[in-house]
Amino acid sequence: MKNKLRYYLVSGILVISFLLIIAIFIVQIGLSSVFSAYEDSVIVTGYLDISGALWKRPGEFILYYSDLIRIVSFLFLLIPYVIIMEQMVRRLMKRLKNAESEKELLIIGMAHDLKTPITTIKGYSQALCDEVIQDEKQKREYLEAINRKAVQLDTLINLLFDYVSLGSAAYALKPERMNIVEVIKENIGLFYTDFEERGIHFTFEVPEEPVYIQGDVKQLNRVFENLYGNALKFNHAGDVVHTEVSLMGKRIAIYVEDTGEPIPEDIADNLFDPFVMGEHSRKSGSGNGLGLCIAAKIMELHHGRLLLSRAREGYTKSFLLLLENK
């Protein structure tokens, strides 16, 4: 992240400097053209004797009015250049500071989430090694608990790897022309039975005709898997999970909304930050706070956005995905 921001800073300076040089070049050509049209004008022939004004030795240092105008025009171009550069540097330094804070929060969250399963594995395995547990049934329970925590660790580490990979400059999507409606239908099909077994109503409104985008199918599947997985986790029998696709010119708006548990106000503003999750997920161990963060990064890589939208009438929460129609 820091290297990426430095790259933006250096490239920004180079681009703005190049534009300044072009602007100066154009202004100089324009002034020269104007001056050449009036060869006998005061602007061309007149001059200011600076040496006579400064050290009483006239004729040593004179400045023609045409050159003075060029210098003034250069300064007028230089002032906005300095202002733009100062604002750009300040903005990038702020982003760099935020990136440092995000890195610290990531490390703190990672340490917190790794500590619990490691403590369980360490304690249970030590008890088995010391032969504290003699009952075979209890030994089996301890081994199963160790296995569950090992799986949880493996999942968390894989998610951390994905999170870091998606944010690196070296990562690249594998885009192809795809029908986003078909991707949504496939994901609905994958989750439909699970929702049905839980007594959750799964409804959708999608266009009959194909809606094409340039996207990475595998990564976009992960976005919908996360949204539907969360909907399955935080909805109960009788609740409704609804998916709707709306076309707005070249923009595609995809709503995934439900009538289940609302998102707590204390985490709503930071929902897409790493390791942000509600108390229910943290206490039950059913979440890791990385899923929505990764989904949002995937959408950014597709030049789109994943937002927590204001819940539409009849729903308690609404996620909005924005993409470009290709």
KEKE-3310 file (N, C-alpha, C; in steps of 0.2 Angstrom, whole numbers, plus 5000, padded with zeros to 4 digits):
npx = (5004:5010:5020:5012:5006:5017:5021:5010:5012:5024:5022:5011:5017:5026:5017:5010:5020:5025:5013:5014:5026:5022:5011:5018:5027:5017:5011:5023:5025:5013:5015:5026:5022:5012:5020:5029:5021:5020:5032:5037:5032:5030:5031:5040:5052:5054:5062:5068:5079:5087:5099:5102:5093:5096:5111:5116:5123:5120:5114:5121:5113:5099:5081:5070:5053:5046:5052:5050:5036:5035:5041:5032:5021:5025:5026:5013:5008:5015:5011:4998:5002:5010:5001:4992:5001:5004:4992:4990:5000:4998:4985:4989:4998:4989:4982:4992:4995:4982:4983:4993:4987:4977:4985:4990:4978:4974:4984:4982:4969:4971:4980:4971:4961:4968:4973:4963:4959:4972:4975:4965:4969:4981:4979:4970:4977:4989:4983:4979:4992:4997:4990:4979:4966:4956:4944:4938:4928:4928:4941:4939:4930:4939:4949:4941:4937:4950:4952:4942:4946:4958:4954:4947:4958:4965:4956:4956:4969:4970:4961:4967:4978:4972:4966:4978:4984:4974:4976:4988:5000:5004:4994:4982:4967:4957:4950:4935:4922:4906:4890:4882:4870:4868:4878:4873:4861:4867:4873:4862:4856:4865:4863:4850:4844:4849:4843:4830:4829:4831:4819:4819:4813:4818:4819:4819:4822:4827:4834:4828:4835:4852:4865:4879:4896:4914:4923:4930:4926:4927:4931:4920:4910:4914:4911:4896:4894:4899:4889:4877:4880:4881:4868:4862:4866:4862:4848:4832:4819:4805:4810:4814:4825:4831:4835:4839:4841:4845:4845:4853:4856:4872:4876:4875:4865:4864:4854:4855:4846:4837:4826:4831:4841:4846:4860:4871:4872:4884:4894:4891:4896:4909:4909:4915:4929:4944:4941:4930:4916:4900:4894:4887:4893:4906:4906:4900:4909:4907:4911:4924:4927:4933:4927:4917:4926:4935:4926:4922:4935:4936:4926:4930:4942:4935:4931:4920:4908:4904:4892:4884:4868:4855:4841:4828:4810:4802:4813:4827:4840:4851:4862:4871:4877:4887:4891:4899:4890:4895)
npy = (4994:5006:5008:5009:5021:5029:5028:5033:5047:5050:5048:5057:5070:5070:5070:5082:5091:5089:5094:5107:5112:5110:5120:5131:5132:5133:5146:5154:5153:5159:5172:5176:5176:5186:5197:5197:5202:5215:5224:5236:5241:5246:5236:5227:5234:5242:5244:5239:5247:5239:5239:5253:5257:5250:5249:5261:5261:5263:5253:5241:5230:5226:5224:5218:5223:5213:5201:5202:5201:5188:5181:5185:5179:5165:5164:5166:5154:5145:5147:5141:5128:5125:5125:5115:5104:5104:5101:5089:5081:5083:5076:5063:5060:5059:5048:5039:5039:5034:5021:5016:5016:5007:4995:4993:4990:4979:4970:4970:4965:4952:4946:4945:4937:4925:4921:4915:4902:4896:4896:4887:4875:4873:4871:4860:4850:4849:4844:4832:4826:4826:4816:4819:4818:4804:4798:4790:4795:4809:4812:4810:4821:4832:4830:4832:4846:4852:4849:4857:4870:4870:4870:4882:4891:4888:4892:4906:4910:4908:4917:4929:4929:4930:4943:4951:4948:4953:4967:4970:4977:4969:4960:4953:4953:4941:4944:4942:4942:4942:4935:4943:4941:4927:4923:4927:4919:4906:4907:4909:4897:4888:4891:4890:4878:4877:4889:4886:4874:4881:4888:4900:4913:4914:4926:4934:4946:4947:4952:4945:4945:4944:4952:4959:4960:4965:4954:4945:4929:4920:4928:4936:4927:4924:4936:4936:4923:4927:4937:4930:4920:4927:4931:4920:4916:4927:4927:4921:4908:4912:4924:4935:4934:4944:4947:4959:4965:4980:4990:5005:5014:5013:5008:4995:4990:4980:4973:4966:4961:4959:4953:4950:4950:4966:4977:4981:4998:5003:4997:4999:5010:5006:4994:4987:4987:4978:4964:4969:4965:4960:4957:4945:4937:4937:4931:4919:4914:4912:4921:4930:4943:4947:4944:4953:4963:4958:4956:4969:4974:4966:4971:4984:4981:4978:4990:4994:4995:4991:4993:4997:5000:5012:5004:4997:4999:4988:4980:4976:4977:4982:4978:4985:4983:4990:4990:4991:4991:4982)
npz = (5000:5004:4995:4983:4985:4986:4972:4966:4970:4965:4951:4949:4952:4941:4930:4932:4932:4919:4912:4916:4910:4896:4896:4899:4887:4877:4881:4879:4865:4861:4866:4859:4846:4847:4850:4839:4829:4831:4829:4831:4843:4860:4869:4863:4860:4871:4887:4904:4914:4925:4932:4933:4942:4954:4957:4952:4940:4925:4911:4913:4917:4910:4907:4896:4891:4885:4890:4903:4904:4900:4911:4921:4917:4918:4932:4935:4930:4938:4951:4953:4950:4961:4971:4968:4968:4982:4988:4983:4988:5001:5002:4998:5008:5019:5015:5016:5029:5034:5028:5036:5048:5045:5043:5056:5063:5056:5060:5074:5074:5068:5077:5088:5083:5080:5092:5100:5094:5094:5108:5113:5105:5110:5124:5125:5118:5126:5138:5133:5130:5143:5148:5156:5153:5154:5150:5136:5128:5131:5127:5113:5111:5114:5104:5093:5095:5094:5081:5075:5078:5072:5058:5058:5060:5048:5039:5042:5040:5026:5022:5026:5018:5005:5007:5008:4996:4986:4988:4984:4972:4963:4960:4949:4940:4931:4919:4909:4896:4902:4908:4920:4926:4924:4933:4945:4946:4947:4959:4967:4965:4971:4985:4987:4992:5005:5011:5010:5018:5031:5032:5026:5015:4998:4986:4970:4957:4942:4926:4910:4899:4894:4904:4901:4907:4910:4919:4933:4935:4945:4956:4957:4960:4973:4980:4980:4986:4999:5003:5002:5011:5023:5024:5026:5038:5046:5046:5049:5051:5041:5037:5024:5010:4997:4980:4968:4951:4943:4929:4924:4913:4908:4920:4932:4945:4959:4971:4986:4999:5015:5028:5040:5054:5059:5055:5067:5074:5078:5071:5058:5050:5048:5042:5031:5034:5039:5050:5056:5065:5071:5089:5090:5080:5084:5097:5095:5086:5073:5063:5054:5051:5039:5027:5021:5019:5010:4999:4996:4991:4980:4972:4970:4962:4951:4946:4952:4965:4982:4993:5009:5008:5011:5019:5009:5008:5019:5021:5032:5030:5017:5004:4991:4975:4963:4946:4930:4914:4901)
capx = (5000:5014:5023:5008:5005:5023:5020:5005:5014:5029:5019:5007:5022:5029:5012:5008:5026:5025:5008:5016:5031:5018:5008:5023:5028:5011:5011:5029:5024:5008:5017:5031:5018:5009:5026:5032:5016:5020:5039:5038:5028:5034:5032:5046:5058:5055:5066:5068:5086:5087:5106:5102:5089:5099:5117:5118:5127:5115:5116:5124:5108:5092:5076:5065:5047:5043:5054:5046:5029:5035:5042:5026:5016:5027:5024:5006:5007:5019:5007:4993:5006:5013:4995:4990:5006:5004:4986:4991:5005:4994:4980:4992:5001:4984:4980:4997:4993:4977:4986:4997:4982:4974:4989:4990:4972:4974:4989:4979:4963:4974:4982:4965:4957:4972:4974:4958:4959:4978:4974:4961:4973:4987:4977:4967:4983:4993:4979:4979:4998:4999:4985:4974:4959:4956:4938:4938:4923:4930:4946:4936:4928:4945:4952:4936:4938:4956:4952:4938:4950:4963:4951:4946:4964:4967:4952:4958:4975:4969:4957:4972:4982:4968:4966:4984:4985:4970:4978:4995:5000:5006:4988:4978:4961:4957:4943:4932:4915:4902:4884:4882:4864:4869:4882:4869:4857:4871:4874:4856:4855:4869:4861:4843:4842:4850:4838:4823:4829:4830:4813:4820:4811:4823:4816:4824:4820:4833:4832:4828:4840:4859:4868:4887:4901:4920:4924:4933:4920:4929:4931:4913:4907:4916:4907:4889:4895:4899:4883:4872:4882:4879:4861:4860:4868:4858:4841:4829:4813:4800:4813:4815:4831:4828:4840:4836:4845:4842:4849:4853:4860:4878:4877:4871:4864:4862:4853:4855:4843:4834:4822:4834:4844:4849:4867:4872:4874:4891:4899:4889:4901:4916:4908:4920:4935:4945:4940:4924:4910:4895:4895:4885:4898:4912:4905:4899:4915:4905:4913:4931:4927:4936:4923:4914:4931:4938:4921:4923:4941:4935:4922:4935:4946:4931:4929:4913:4908:4900:4889:4878:4863:4849:4837:4822:4804:4800:4819:4830:4847:4852:4868:4871:4883:4887:4895:4898:4888:4900)
capy = (5000:5012:5008:5011:5028:5033:5027:5038:5053:5052:5049:5063:5075:5070:5072:5089:5095:5089:5099:5114:5113:5111:5126:5137:5132:5136:5153:5157:5153:5164:5178:5177:5177:5193:5202:5198:5206:5222:5224:5243:5242:5248:5230:5224:5238:5245:5239:5242:5247:5237:5241:5260:5258:5246:5251:5267:5260:5261:5249:5235:5225:5228:5218:5220:5222:5206:5196:5203:5198:5180:5179:5186:5173:5159:5164:5164:5147:5141:5147:5135:5121:5124:5124:5108:5099:5104:5098:5082:5078:5082:5071:5056:5059:5057:5041:5035:5038:5029:5015:5014:5014:5000:4990:4992:4987:4972:4966:4969:4960:4946:4943:4944:4931:4919:4919:4910:4895:4894:4894:4881:4869:4872:4869:4853:4846:4848:4840:4825:4824:4824:4811:4822:4815:4797:4795:4790:4800:4815:4812:4811:4828:4836:4830:4836:4853:4854:4849:4862:4876:4870:4872:4889:4894:4887:4897:4913:4912:4908:4924:4934:4929:4933:4950:4954:4947:4957:4973:4971:4980:4963:4956:4955:4949:4937:4947:4940:4945:4937:4937:4944:4938:4920:4922:4928:4914:4901:4907:4908:4890:4885:4893:4889:4872:4879:4894:4882:4870:4885:4891:4907:4914:4917:4929:4937:4949:4948:4953:4939:4945:4944:4958:4958:4964:4962:4952:4939:4925:4916:4933:4939:4922:4925:4941:4933:4918:4930:4940:4925:4916:4931:4932:4913:4916:4932:4927:4915:4905:4917:4930:4935:4937:4946:4949:4962:4968:4986:4993:5012:5016:5009:5006:4989:4990:4974:4974:4960:4964:4954:4956:4947:4954:4972:4978:4986:5005:5004:4994:5000:5014:5003:4987:4984:4987:4971:4962:4972:4961:4961:4953:4938:4933:4936:4927:4912:4911:4911:4925:4932:4950:4948:4942:4959:4967:4955:4957:4976:4974:4963:4975:4989:4979:4978:4997:4995:4997:4987:4998:4996:5005:5013:4998:4999:4998:4981:4976:4978:4980:4981:4979:4987:4982:4994:4988:4994:4987:4982)
capz = (5000:5005:4989:4978:4986:4983:4965:4964:4971:4960:4944:4949:4951:4934:4925:4933:4929:4911:4910:4917:4904:4890:4897:4898:4880:4873:4882:4876:4858:4860:4867:4854:4840:4848:4850:4832:4825:4833:4830:4834:4849:4866:4872:4860:4860:4877:4892:4911:4916:4933:4936:4935:4948:4960:4959:4949:4935:4920:4905:4915:4917:4907:4906:4891:4893:4883:4894:4909:4903:4900:4918:4925:4914:4921:4939:4936:4929:4943:4957:4953:4950:4968:4975:4966:4971:4989:4989:4981:4993:5008:5001:4998:5015:5023:5013:5018:5037:5035:5027:5042:5053:5043:5044:5063:5065:5053:5064:5080:5073:5066:5083:5092:5080:5080:5099:5103:5092:5097:5115:5113:5103:5115:5131:5124:5116:5132:5142:5130:5131:5150:5150:5161:5151:5153:5147:5129:5125:5132:5123:5107:5111:5114:5097:5088:5096:5091:5073:5073:5079:5067:5052:5059:5059:5041:5035:5043:5037:5019:5020:5027:5012:5000:5008:5007:4989:4983:4989:4982:4966:4958:4959:4943:4939:4925:4916:4903:4895:4906:4909:4927:4928:4925:4939:4951:4946:4949:4966:4970:4965:4976:4992:4988:4997:5012:5013:5010:5024:5036:5031:5024:5008:4994:4981:4966:4951:4937:4919:4906:4894:4897:4905:4900:4910:4910:4926:4935:4937:4951:4961:4958:4964:4980:4982:4981:4991:5005:5004:5003:5017:5028:5024:5029:5045:5050:5044:5052:5048:5040:5034:5016:5006:4990:4975:4962:4947:4940:4924:4924:4907:4908:4927:4934:4952:4961:4978:4990:5005:5018:5033:5046:5060:5057:5056:5073:5072:5080:5066:5051:5046:5046:5040:5026:5036:5041:5057:5059:5065:5077:5094:5088:5076:5088:5103:5092:5082:5066:5058:5055:5050:5033:5021:5017:5017:5003:4994:4994:4987:4973:4968:4968:4957:4945:4945:4955:4973:4987:4998:5013:5006:5016:5018:5006:5012:5020:5023:5038:5028:5010:5001:4984:4971:4957:4941:4923:4909:4895)
cpx = (5004:5018:5019:5006:5011:5023:5016:5008:5019:5026:5014:5012:5025:5024:5011:5014:5026:5019:5010:5021:5027:5014:5013:5025:5023:5011:5017:5028:5019:5011:5022:5027:5015:5015:5028:5027:5016:5028:5041:5035:5032:5036:5039:5052:5059:5059:5066:5076:5086:5094:5106:5098:5092:5106:5120:5123:5123:5118:5119:5119:5101:5087:5071:5058:5044:5045:5051:5039:5029:5037:5036:5021:5018:5026:5017:5004:5010:5015:5002:4996:5008:5007:4992:4994:5005:4997:4986:4995:5001:4989:4983:4995:4995:4982:4986:4997:4988:4979:4990:4993:4979:4978:4990:4984:4971:4979:4985:4973:4966:4976:4976:4962:4961:4973:4969:4958:4966:4978:4970:4965:4978:4985:4974:4973:4987:4989:4979:4986:5000:4994:4981:4967:4960:4950:4939:4934:4925:4936:4944:4934:4933:4948:4947:4937:4944:4956:4948:4942:4956:4961:4950:4952:4966:4963:4954:4964:4974:4965:4962:4976:4978:4967:4972:4985:4981:4972:4985:4995:5001:4999:4984:4972:4962:4950:4941:4925:4911:4895:4883:4875:4864:4873:4878:4864:4861:4872:4868:4854:4859:4867:4854:4841:4843:4845:4831:4823:4828:4823:4813:4817:4816:4820:4821:4820:4826:4830:4832:4833:4847:4861:4876:4891:4908:4922:4927:4928:4921:4929:4924:4909:4908:4912:4900:4889:4895:4893:4878:4874:4880:4872:4858:4861:4864:4851:4838:4822:4808:4803:4813:4822:4830:4834:4837:4841:4842:4847:4848:4858:4866:4880:4872:4871:4861:4861:4852:4852:4839:4830:4824:4837:4848:4856:4868:4875:4882:4896:4897:4893:4907:4915:4912:4927:4937:4944:4934:4918:4906:4897:4893:4890:4904:4912:4904:4905:4913:4907:4921:4932:4931:4932:4920:4920:4934:4933:4921:4929:4940:4931:4926:4939:4942:4928:4922:4914:4903:4898:4884:4873:4858:4844:4830:4816:4803:4807:4823:4838:4847:4859:4867:4878:4882:4893:4894:4896:4892:4896)
cpy = (5006:5013:5011:5018:5032:5033:5033:5046:5055:5053:5055:5070:5076:5072:5079:5093:5095:5094:5106:5116:5114:5118:5132:5137:5135:5144:5157:5158:5158:5171:5181:5179:5184:5198:5203:5202:5213:5224:5231:5245:5243:5241:5226:5228:5241:5240:5243:5242:5246:5240:5249:5261:5255:5249:5257:5267:5258:5257:5243:5229:5228:5222:5221:5218:5215:5200:5196:5200:5190:5178:5180:5180:5166:5159:5163:5157:5142:5141:5141:5128:5120:5122:5117:5103:5099:5100:5090:5078:5078:5077:5064:5055:5056:5050:5037:5034:5033:5022:5012:5012:5007:4994:4988:4988:4980:4968:4964:4964:4953:4942:4941:4937:4925:4917:4914:4903:4892:4892:4888:4875:4868:4869:4861:4848:4844:4843:4833:4822:4822:4819:4813:4819:4808:4794:4796:4794:4807:4817:4814:4818:4833:4836:4833:4843:4855:4854:4855:4869:4876:4872:4879:4893:4894:4892:4904:4915:4912:4915:4930:4935:4932:4941:4954:4954:4952:4965:4975:4973:4974:4959:4958:4951:4946:4938:4943:4942:4940:4940:4937:4941:4930:4918:4922:4922:4907:4901:4906:4900:4886:4886:4891:4884:4874:4884:4890:4878:4875:4889:4899:4908:4917:4919:4933:4940:4951:4948:4946:4939:4946:4951:4957:4963:4961:4960:4946:4934:4922:4922:4935:4933:4922:4931:4939:4928:4921:4933:4935:4921:4920:4931:4925:4913:4921:4932:4921:4913:4911:4923:4929:4938:4938:4949:4953:4966:4974:4988:5001:5014:5011:5006:5000:4990:4984:4974:4967:4962:4958:4958:4953:4952:4960:4973:4983:4993:5006:5001:4996:5004:5011:4995:4983:4985:4980:4970:4965:4967:4962:4956:4946:4934:4932:4931:4920:4909:4910:4916:4927:4940:4952:4947:4948:4963:4965:4956:4964:4977:4972:4967:4981:4988:4979:4985:4998:4996:4992:4992:4995:5002:5006:5007:5001:4997:4990:4977:4980:4980:4978:4983:4980:4986:4986:4991:4992:4989:4987:4978)
cpz = (5000:4998:4983:4979:4984:4976:4963:4965:4966:4953:4944:4948:4944:4929:4926:4931:4922:4909:4911:4911:4898:4890:4896:4890:4876:4874:4879:4869:4857:4861:4861:4847:4841:4847:4843:4827:4826:4835:4833:4840:4855:4870:4870:4861:4867:4882:4899:4913:4924:4936:4937:4941:4955:4962:4955:4944:4929:4914:4907:4915:4916:4906:4901:4893:4891:4887:4901:4909:4903:4907:4922:4923:4917:4928:4940:4935:4935:4950:4958:4953:4957:4972:4974:4969:4979:4991:4988:4986:4999:5008:5002:5005:5020:5022:5016:5026:5038:5033:5032:5047:5052:5044:5051:5065:5062:5058:5071:5080:5072:5073:5088:5090:5080:5087:5102:5101:5095:5104:5116:5111:5108:5122:5130:5122:5122:5137:5140:5131:5138:5153:5156:5160:5150:5150:5140:5125:5125:5128:5116:5106:5110:5107:5092:5089:5093:5084:5071:5073:5074:5060:5052:5057:5051:5037:5036:5040:5029:5017:5021:5020:5006:5001:5006:4999:4985:4983:4987:4974:4960:4956:4953:4942:4932:4922:4910:4902:4898:4907:4917:4930:4929:4931:4945:4952:4949:4956:4970:4971:4970:4983:4993:4993:5004:5015:5014:5017:5031:5037:5029:5017:5004:4987:4976:4960:4947:4930:4915:4901:4897:4898:4906:4904:4909:4917:4926:4938:4944:4957:4963:4962:4972:4984:4984:4986:4998:5007:5006:5010:5023:5029:5027:5036:5049:5049:5048:5049:5047:5037:5027:5014:4999:4986:4969:4958:4943:4935:4924:4919:4907:4915:4928:4942:4954:4969:4981:4997:5008:5024:5040:5051:5057:5059:5062:5071:5073:5075:5058:5047:5044:5044:5035:5028:5039:5049:5060:5059:5071:5083:5093:5085:5080:5094:5100:5088:5075:5061:5059:5053:5043:5026:5017:5015:5010:4998:4991:4989:4980:4969:4966:4962:4950:4943:4947:4962:4976:4992:5003:5012:5012:5014:5015:5010:5013:5022:5029:5036:5020:5007:4994:4981:4965:4952:4934:4918:4903:4889)
residu = (MET:LYS:ASN:LYS:LEU:ARG:TYR:TYR:LEU:VAL:SER:GLY:ILE:LEU:VAL:ILE:SER:PHE:LEU:LEU:ILE:ILE:ALA:ILE:PHE:ILE:VAL:GLN:ILE:GLY:LEU:SER:SER:VAL:PHE:SER:ALA:TYR:GLU:ASP:SER:VAL:ILE:VAL:THR:GLY:TYR:LEU:ASP:ILE:SER:GLY:ALA:LEU:TRP:LYS:ARG:PRO:GLY:GLU:PHE:ILE:LEU:TYR:TYR:SER:ASP:LEU:ILE:ARG:ILE:VAL:SER:PHE:LEU:PHE:LEU:LEU:ILE:PRO:TYR:VAL:ILE:ILE:MET:GLU:GLN:MET:VAL:ARG:ARG:LEU:MET:LYS:ARG:LEU:LYS:ASN:ALA:GLU:SER:GLU:LYS:GLU:LEU:LEU:ILE:ILE:GLY:MET:ALA:HIS:ASP:LEU:LYS:THR:PRO:ILE:THR:THR:ILE:LYS:GLY:TYR:SER:GLN:ALA:LEU:CYS:ASP:GLU:VAL:ILE:GLN:ASP:GLU:LYS:GLN:LYS:ARG:GLU:TYR:LEU:GLU:ALA:ILE:ASN:ARG:LYS:ALA:VAL:GLN:LEU:ASP:THR:LEU:ILE:ASN:LEU:LEU:PHE:ASP:TYR:VAL:SER:LEU:GLY:SER:ALA:ALA:TYR:ALA:LEU:LYS:PRO:GLU:ARG:MET:ASN:ILE:VAL:GLU:VAL:ILE:LYS:GLU:ASN:ILE:GLY:LEU:PHE:TYR:THR:ASP:PHE:GLU:GLU:ARG:GLY:ILE:HIS:PHE:THR:PHE:GLU:VAL:PRO:GLU:GLU:PRO:VAL:TYR:ILE:GLN:GLY:ASP:VAL:LYS:GLN:LEU:ASN:ARG:VAL:PHE:GLU:ASN:LEU:TYR:GLY:ASN:ALA:LEU:LYS:PHE:ASN:HIS:ALA:GLY:ASP:VAL:VAL:HIS:THR:GLU:VAL:SER:LEU:MET:GLY:LYS:ARG:ILE:ALA:ILE:TYR:VAL:GLU:ASP:THR:GLY:GLU:PRO:ILE:PRO:GLU:ASP:ILE:ALA:ASP:ASN:LEU:PHE:ASP:PRO:PHE:VAL:MET:GLY:GLU:HIS:SER:ARG:LYS:SER:GLY:SER:GLY:ASN:GLY:LEU:GLY:LEU:CYS:ILE:ALA:ALA:LYS:ILE:MET:GLU:LEU:HIS:HIS:GLY:ARG:LEU:LEU:LEU:SER:ARG:ALA:ARG:GLU:GLY:TYR:THR:LYS:SER:PHE:LEU:LEU:LEU:LEU:GLU:ASN:LYS)
# end
